[in-house]
Amino acid sequence: MKQQVLLEVNNLKKYFNLGKNEVLKAVDDVSFKIHKGETFGIVGESGCGKSTAGRTIMGLYDRTAGEVVFNNQDIHALKDKEKFSFHRKMQMIFQDPYASLNPRSTVMEIISEPMEVHKLYRSKKDRQKRVYQLLEDVGLNRDHANRYPHEFSGGQRQRIGIARALALDPEFIIADEPISALDVSVQAQVVNLLMRLQKEKGLTYLFIAHDLSMVKQISDRIAVMYLGNMVELTTSSQLYKSPLHPYTQALLSAIPIPDPDIEDARERVILKGDLPSPINPPSGCVFRTRCPHAMDVCSQKKPVWQEAEDSHFVACHLYNKEVMDGKEYDQTAAAK
């Protein structure tokens, strides 16, 4: 059965002009599709462009090029009135659960504000009833409604942020590193909450994070980003079982394994060199300066995005048959 595509991102670019002819290529020609009801994860190091991609998809940033199609509508081509209606269908959970909440507003005011803006309920009493229900949905209670954000723990504040995102009954939620600011003991609770809400309300998620172990738990498919580029995309199980891109292999090898015997015996992939600047990225493959398998061709041509295995996409010359048949490894190419 063919899955319905809810969101389609085609050749998305987001550049920031820094002046003096300097351009920061935060997101550089990224494409993917998200099916209705699934969780699509994006992972990568800090500064790889994953949060910028999420904010551009949401419409918080204007695109430089490309298109974001949601329910067959190009988001960035919508007029103001159409954008207003669109934001009922797509909401965002932000990384910092304190900075994203107005410290001068009560929980009741924070969660009910979107309802007032969109005129969803006839009376204040109806809005209050809805807020109480949302608080219970995220594991809080109605007694919390008259408190202020500073009175809550980080995990509780993030639950309030989730309740606010649910206030308009959206179809799609972008979760921008929703657990990175939380204690490890609380992270799993929030992930489990998001999974439960998805099942109960039929939600679709774009889940952005740098913690690969948590992304694996919640995601159906995972995309790996590096320096504004997407380097690998496949199902969650396949990515962890058989990563293809050298960068993905390095990320996965950094995840600690609780069994000390296995942890001591396994081989770590250590990347050498610093992360290049997105203002002046390397020519050809952007990962070549840190890649242990770099070849001459890596500095000359950008890898083609291709399906190396069934539903397993990668951008790497190692999986380009024409390149591998005609080129030999040159381990010094990474230093060029």
Secondary structure in CASP SS format (residue, H / E / C, confidence):
PFRMAT SS
TARGET T0000
AUTHOR 0000-0000-0000
METHOD secondary structure of the structure
MODEL  1
M C 1.00
K C 1.00
Q C 1.00
Q C 1.00
V E 1.00
L E 1.00
L E 1.00
E E 1.00
V E 1.00
N E 1.00
N E 1.00
L E 1.00
K E 1.00
K E 1.00
Y E 1.00
F E 1.00
N E 1.00
L E 1.00
G E 1.00
K C 1.00
N C 1.00
E E 1.00
V E 1.00
L E 1.00
K E 1.00
A E 1.00
V E 1.00
D E 1.00
D E 1.00
V E 1.00
S E 1.00
F E 1.00
K E 1.00
I E 1.00
H E 1.00
K C 1.00
G C 1.00
E C 1.00
T E 1.00
F E 1.00
G E 1.00
I E 1.00
V E 1.00
G C 1.00
E C 1.00
S C 1.00
G C 1.00
C C 1.00
G C 1.00
K H 1.00
S H 1.00
T H 1.00
A H 1.00
G H 1.00
R H 1.00
T H 1.00
I H 1.00
M H 1.00
G C 1.00
L C 1.00
Y C 1.00
D C 1.00
R C 1.00
T C 1.00
A E 1.00
G E 1.00
E E 1.00
V E 1.00
V E 1.00
F E 1.00
N C 1.00
N C 1.00
Q E 1.00
D E 1.00
I H 1.00
H H 1.00
A H 1.00
L C 1.00
K C 1.00
D H 1.00
K H 1.00
E H 1.00
K H 1.00
F H 1.00
S H 1.00
F H 1.00
H C 1.00
R C 1.00
K C 1.00
M E 1.00
Q E 1.00
M E 1.00
I E 1.00
F C 1.00
Q C 1.00
D C 1.00
P C 1.00
Y C 1.00
A C 1.00
S C 1.00
L C 1.00
N C 1.00
P C 1.00
R C 1.00
S C 1.00
T C 1.00
V H 1.00
M H 1.00
E H 1.00
I H 1.00
I H 1.00
S H 1.00
E H 1.00
P H 1.00
M H 1.00
E H 1.00
V H 1.00
H C 1.00
K C 1.00
L C 1.00
Y C 1.00
R C 1.00
S C 1.00
K H 1.00
K H 1.00
D H 1.00
R H 1.00
Q H 1.00
K H 1.00
R H 1.00
V H 1.00
Y H 1.00
Q H 1.00
L H 1.00
L H 1.00
E H 1.00
D H 1.00
V C 1.00
G C 1.00
L C 1.00
N C 1.00
R H 1.00
D H 1.00
H H 1.00
A H 1.00
N H 1.00
R C 1.00
Y C 1.00
P H 1.00
H H 1.00
E H 1.00
F C 1.00
S C 1.00
G H 1.00
G H 1.00
Q H 1.00
R H 1.00
Q H 1.00
R H 1.00
I H 1.00
G H 1.00
I H 1.00
A H 1.00
R H 1.00
A H 1.00
L H 1.00
A C 1.00
L C 1.00
D C 1.00
P C 1.00
E C 1.00
F E 1.00
I E 1.00
I E 1.00
A E 1.00
D E 1.00
E C 1.00
P C 1.00
I C 1.00
S C 1.00
A C 1.00
L C 1.00
D C 1.00
V H 1.00
S H 1.00
V H 1.00
Q H 1.00
A H 1.00
Q H 1.00
V H 1.00
V H 1.00
N H 1.00
L H 1.00
L H 1.00
M H 1.00
R H 1.00
L H 1.00
Q H 1.00
K H 1.00
E H 1.00
K H 1.00
G C 1.00
L C 1.00
T E 1.00
Y E 1.00
L E 1.00
F E 1.00
I E 1.00
A E 1.00
H C 1.00
D C 1.00
L H 1.00
S H 1.00
M H 1.00
V H 1.00
K H 1.00
Q H 1.00
I H 1.00
S C 1.00
D C 1.00
R E 1.00
I E 1.00
A E 1.00
V E 1.00
M E 1.00
Y E 1.00
L C 1.00
G C 1.00
N E 1.00
M E 1.00
V E 1.00
E E 1.00
L E 1.00
T E 1.00
T E 1.00
S H 1.00
S H 1.00
Q H 1.00
L H 1.00
Y H 1.00
K H 1.00
S C 1.00
P C 1.00
L C 1.00
H C 1.00
P H 1.00
Y H 1.00
T H 1.00
Q H 1.00
A H 1.00
L H 1.00
L H 1.00
S H 1.00
A C 1.00
I C 1.00
P C 1.00
I C 1.00
P C 1.00
D C 1.00
P H 1.00
D H 1.00
I H 1.00
E H 1.00
D H 1.00
A H 1.00
R C 1.00
E C 1.00
R C 1.00
V C 1.00
I C 1.00
L C 1.00
K C 1.00
G C 1.00
D C 1.00
L C 1.00
P C 1.00
S C 1.00
P C 1.00
I C 1.00
N C 1.00
P C 1.00
P C 1.00
S C 1.00
G C 1.00
C C 1.00
V C 1.00
F C 1.00
R C 1.00
T C 1.00
R C 1.00
C C 1.00
P C 1.00
H C 1.00
A C 1.00
M E 1.00
D H 1.00
V H 1.00
C H 1.00
S H 1.00
Q H 1.00
K C 1.00
K C 1.00
P C 1.00
V C 1.00
W E 1.00
Q E 1.00
E E 1.00
A E 1.00
E E 1.00
D C 1.00
S C 1.00
H E 1.00
F E 1.00
V E 1.00
A E 1.00
C C 1.00
H H 1.00
L H 1.00
Y H 1.00
N C 1.00
K H 1.00
E H 1.00
V H 1.00
M H 1.00
D H 1.00
G H 1.00
K C 1.00
E C 1.00
Y E 1.00
D C 1.00
Q C 1.00
T C 1.00
A H 1.00
A H 1.00
A H 1.00
K C 1.00
END
